């Protein structure tokens, strides 16, 4: 395995609200290595984006706080870093591609100028060299006529072009870690494929480690090296793409996969949905957070949180079904497993 560039250890993130403490992230642990693509998948509200934003310390504190855990970027302790230290790291060591580029690009400044400002802020380049580098970055993400496009404003770009411009800005200072937070959410299917192909191409060219955040397992199938499935602020299963798609062990992972539309499905078949709703993280359940929606739920699932079980090399899941003393499906009275 290549060098480790990021380590997240037992991370907890809470938000103090008028209604109480929202435990958005509850003990997330993972490592990221150079040139690796880690996909974090799960339903909306499961803590994916909060985890990513905590890595860059973008959540305002208060109301956010980190009561427990560590985030280490290279040799830097992110949790205890000051805002001045983080300003030096953001963009240079770690960058983010946000869900909606229109709200992240300044509508009053030309696209090229915004990229130039990022380069000048983090490097020793003069403005002329930075302009040339900005044009090079736009060309790298396959924007046609980059010299002309650099002089245009964000509203003159299409949705896909704005996303490419955001990727160009994120890569302008050659960060060690690139976080892509739902980079294809607002795009049509054709542009989605182009953006994913672009990210894969960038990974090969510059060997940047990528964290890909998405709710769609289908998006990551051809790109991710490892997948972490999140639910209710916890990672419930981790493994390679092959592990997650073909040797999955957690009922939530299985439910997510069943909810994906199939090209082989009959037109009369109904789309499968996961019954129920995620738990309220103002008052998380004391047992397995997925228990209330799980067809395999046992008494212990409601009473105790499951530990992490090792299924194979690099493949883990947190489910009581994996305990060696767990009764068989017949003993549990399940007819269809």
C-alpha positions in Angstrom: 0.0 0.0 0.0 1.2 3.5 -0.8 2.0 6.1 1.9 -0.8 7.1 4.2 -1.8 10.8 3.7 -4.9 11.0 5.9 -6.0 9.3 9.1 -9.4 9.6 10.8 -9.6 7.9 14.2 -12.8 7.5 16.2 -14.1 10.9 15.0 -17.2 12.3 16.8 -18.8 15.5 15.6 -21.8 17.1 17.3 -23.9 20.2 16.7 -25.4 22.1 19.6 -28.9 23.2 18.6 -31.9 24.7 20.4 -33.4 21.2 20.5 -30.3 19.6 22.0 -27.1 17.8 20.8 -27.2 16.4 17.3 -24.6 13.6 17.1 -23.9 13.8 13.4 -20.8 11.7 13.3 -20.4 8.9 15.9 -17.0 7.2 15.9 -15.8 7.2 12.2 -12.4 5.6 11.5 -10.6 5.2 8.2 -7.2 5.8 6.5 -6.5 7.2 3.1 -3.4 6.4 1.1 -1.7 8.2 -1.8 -3.4 7.5 -5.1 -6.3 5.8 -3.5 -10.0 6.4 -4.1 -12.2 5.9 -1.1 -15.9 6.2 -1.6 -18.2 7.1 1.3 -21.8 6.1 0.5 -25.1 6.3 2.4 -28.4 8.1 2.6 -28.8 11.8 3.0 -28.2 12.8 6.6 -25.9 9.9 7.5 -22.9 12.1 8.2 -20.9 11.8 5.0 -20.6 15.5 4.3 -20.0 16.4 7.9 -17.1 14.0 8.0 -15.6 15.5 4.9 -16.1 19.1 6.1 -14.5 18.2 9.4 -11.4 17.1 7.6 -11.1 20.6 6.2 -12.5 22.1 9.4 -15.3 24.0 7.5 -18.0 23.5 10.1 -18.4 26.6 12.2 -17.5 26.1 15.8 -19.8 26.6 17.6 -22.4 25.2 16.9 -20.2 22.3 15.7 -17.7 20.7 18.1 -15.5 17.6 18.1 -15.9 16.0 21.5 -13.7 13.0 20.7 -11.4 11.6 18.0 -8.5 12.7 15.8 -8.0 13.7 12.2 -4.4 13.7 11.0 -3.4 15.1 7.6 0.2 14.1 7.0 1.8 15.3 10.2 -0.8 17.9 11.0 -3.4 17.5 13.8 -6.5 18.9 12.2 -8.6 18.8 15.3 -6.3 21.1 17.3 -5.1 23.3 14.3 -5.9 27.0 14.4 -7.9 28.8 11.7 -4.7 30.4 10.5 -3.1 27.0 10.1 -6.1 25.7 8.3 -6.1 28.5 5.8 -2.6 27.4 4.8 -3.8 23.8 4.4 -7.1 24.3 2.5 -6.5 24.3 -1.2 -2.8 23.3 -0.9 -2.9 20.1 1.1 -6.6 19.2 0.9 -9.2 20.6 -1.5 -12.9 20.0 -1.9 -15.3 19.9 -4.9 -18.7 20.9 -3.6 -22.1 19.7 -4.6 -23.2 23.0 -6.2 -20.5 24.9 -7.9 -22.7 27.9 -8.6 -22.9 28.7 -4.9 -19.1 28.2 -4.4 -17.8 30.2 -7.3 -18.0 34.0 -6.9 -20.6 35.2 -9.4 -18.9 38.7 -9.6 -15.4 37.5 -10.6 -14.2 35.8 -13.8 -13.5 32.1 -13.5 -9.9 32.4 -14.4 -9.3 35.2 -11.8 -10.7 33.0 -9.1 -8.3 30.2 -9.9 -5.4 32.7 -10.1 -6.2 34.0 -6.6 -6.0 30.4 -5.2 -2.7 29.8 -6.9 -1.1 33.1 -5.8 -2.4 32.5 -2.2 -0.7 29.1 -1.8 2.4 29.4 -4.0 5.2 31.8 -4.8 4.1 32.4 -8.4 3.6 35.9 -9.7 0.3 36.7 -11.3 1.4 36.2 -14.9 2.7 32.7 -14.1 -0.5 32.0 -12.1 -2.6 33.0 -15.1 -0.8 30.6 -17.3 -1.2 27.9 -14.7 -4.9 28.6 -14.4 -5.4 28.2 -18.1 -3.4 25.0 -17.9 -5.7 23.7 -15.2 -8.9 24.6 -17.2 -7.3 22.7 -20.2 -6.5 19.7 -17.9 -10.2 19.3 -17.1 -11.1 19.4 -20.8 -12.7 22.8 -20.9 -12.5 23.9 -24.6 -10.9 27.3 -25.5 -9.5 27.7 -21.9 -8.0 31.2 -22.7 -11.4 32.5 -23.6 -13.3 30.6 -20.9 -11.0 32.0 -18.2 -12.3 35.5 -19.0 -16.0 34.5 -18.5 -18.1 34.6 -15.4 -19.7 31.5 -13.8 -23.2 32.2 -15.1 -21.8 31.9 -18.6 -20.8 28.3 -18.0 -23.1 25.3 -18.2 -23.6 23.1 -15.1 -21.1 20.6 -16.2 -18.6 23.3 -17.2 -18.9 24.9 -13.7 -18.2 21.6 -12.1 -15.1 21.2 -14.3 -14.0 24.7 -13.3 -14.4 23.8 -9.6 -12.3 20.7 -10.2 -9.7 22.8 -11.9 -9.6 25.2 -9.0 -9.4 22.3 -6.5 -6.4 20.8 -8.4 -4.6 24.1 -9.0 -2.2 23.7 -6.1 -1.7 19.9 -6.4 -3.3 18.9 -3.1 -2.5 15.6 -1.5 -6.2 14.9 -0.8 -9.2 15.8 -3.0 -12.7 15.5 -1.5 -15.5 15.3 -4.0 -18.8 15.9 -2.2 -21.6 14.6 -4.4 -19.9 16.0 -7.5 -22.5 14.7 -9.9 -25.8 15.3 -8.0 -27.1 18.3 -10.0 -26.0 16.9 -13.4 -27.7 14.8 -16.1 -26.5 11.2 -16.6 -24.3 12.0 -19.6 -22.4 14.8 -17.8 -22.2 12.6 -14.6 -20.3 10.0 -16.6 -18.0 12.6 -18.0 -17.2 14.0 -14.6 -16.5 10.6 -13.1 -14.2 9.7 -16.1 -12.4 13.1 -15.5 -11.9 12.3 -11.8 -10.5 8.8 -12.8 -8.2 10.4 -15.3 -6.9 13.0 -12.8 -6.2 10.2 -10.3 -4.0 8.5 -12.9 -2.3 11.7 -13.9 -1.4 13.3 -10.6 -1.8 10.4 -8.1 -4.0 12.4 -5.8 -5.9 10.6 -3.1 -9.6 11.1 -3.5 -12.5 10.8 -1.1 -15.7 10.4 -3.2 -18.9 11.1 -1.3 -22.2 9.9 -2.8 -25.5 8.4 -2.0 -25.4 6.3 -5.2 -23.4 3.0 -5.1 -23.7 2.8 -8.9 -21.6 6.0 -9.3 -18.6 4.4 -7.5 -18.6 1.0 -9.1 -15.9 1.6 -11.7 -13.8 4.1 -9.8 -13.4 3.4 -6.1 -10.6 1.2 -4.6 -12.4 1.0 -1.3 -16.0 1.7 -0.2 -17.2 2.8 3.3 -20.9 2.5 3.9 -22.2 5.0 6.4 -25.5 5.0 8.3 -26.6 7.3 11.2 -23.1 8.7 11.7 -21.3 5.4 11.7 -19.4 3.4 9.1 -21.3 0.0 9.1 -19.3 -1.8 6.4 -15.9 -1.3 4.6 -14.3 -3.2 1.8 -13.2 -3.2 -1.8 -15.8 -2.6 -4.5 -15.9 -6.4 -5.1 -16.5 -6.9 -1.3 -19.3 -4.4 -1.2 -21.0 -5.5 -4.4 -20.6 -9.2 -4.3 -19.7 -10.2 -0.8 -21.6 -7.6 1.2 -22.5 -8.6 4.8 -24.5 -5.7 6.4 -28.3 -5.6 5.8 -28.1 -1.9 5.1 -25.5 -2.4 2.3 -27.7 -5.1 0.9 -30.8 -2.8 1.0 -28.9 0.0 -0.8 -27.9 -2.4 -3.5 -31.4 -3.7 -3.9 -32.7 -0.2 -4.3 -30.6 0.4 -7.4 -32.6 0.0 -10.6 -31.5 -2.9 -12.8 -31.3 -2.9 -16.6 -32.6 -6.5 -16.5 -35.7 -5.7 -14.5 -39.1 -6.2 -16.0 -41.1 -3.0 -16.7 -43.7 -4.3 -14.3 -41.3 -4.7 -11.4 -41.5 -2.0 -8.8 -38.4 -0.2 -7.5 -37.3 -1.4 -4.1 -37.2 1.1 -1.3 -35.9 0.9 2.2 -38.9 1.0 4.6 -38.9 3.5 7.4 -36.6 6.5 8.1 -33.1 7.0 9.6 -33.1 7.5 13.4 -33.2 10.9 15.0 -29.6 11.7 15.9 -30.8 14.0 18.7 -31.5 10.8 20.5 -29.7 7.9 18.8 -30.9 4.4 19.6 -28.8 2.5 22.1 -28.6 -0.6 19.9 -28.0 -0.9 16.1 -29.2 2.3 14.4 -30.5 0.3 11.4 -32.4 -2.2 13.7 -35.8 -0.5 13.3 -35.6 -0.9 9.5 -33.9 -4.2 9.4 -35.8 -7.4 8.4 -33.2 -9.5 10.4 -33.5 -7.4 13.6 -33.0 -9.5 16.8 -33.5 -8.5 20.5 -29.7 -7.8 21.0 -29.8 -5.5 18.0 -32.1 -3.2 19.9 -30.1 -3.4 23.1 -26.4 -3.2 22.1 -24.4 -1.7 19.3 -22.7 -4.4 17.3 -18.9 -4.5 17.3 -16.9 -4.5 14.1 -16.4 -8.0 12.7 -13.6 -8.9 10.2 -15.0 -10.8 7.2 -11.9 -10.9 5.0 -8.7 -8.9 4.4 -9.8 -5.2 4.5 -13.5 -6.2 4.7 -15.3 -5.4 7.9 -18.9 -5.0 9.0 -20.8 -4.1 12.2 -23.7 -6.5 12.4 -24.8 -9.0 15.1 -25.6 -11.5 12.3 -21.8 -12.0 11.9 -21.3 -13.0 15.5 -20.3 -16.7 15.7 -23.1 -17.4 18.2 -25.8 -15.9 16.1 -28.6 -18.3 15.4 -29.3 -19.4 11.8 -32.0 -17.9 9.6 -34.3 -20.9 10.3 -33.8 -20.5 14.0 -34.6 -16.8 13.8 -37.8 -17.8 11.9 -36.9 -16.1 8.7 -38.4 -17.6 5.6 -36.7 -15.6 2.8 -33.0 -14.7 3.3 
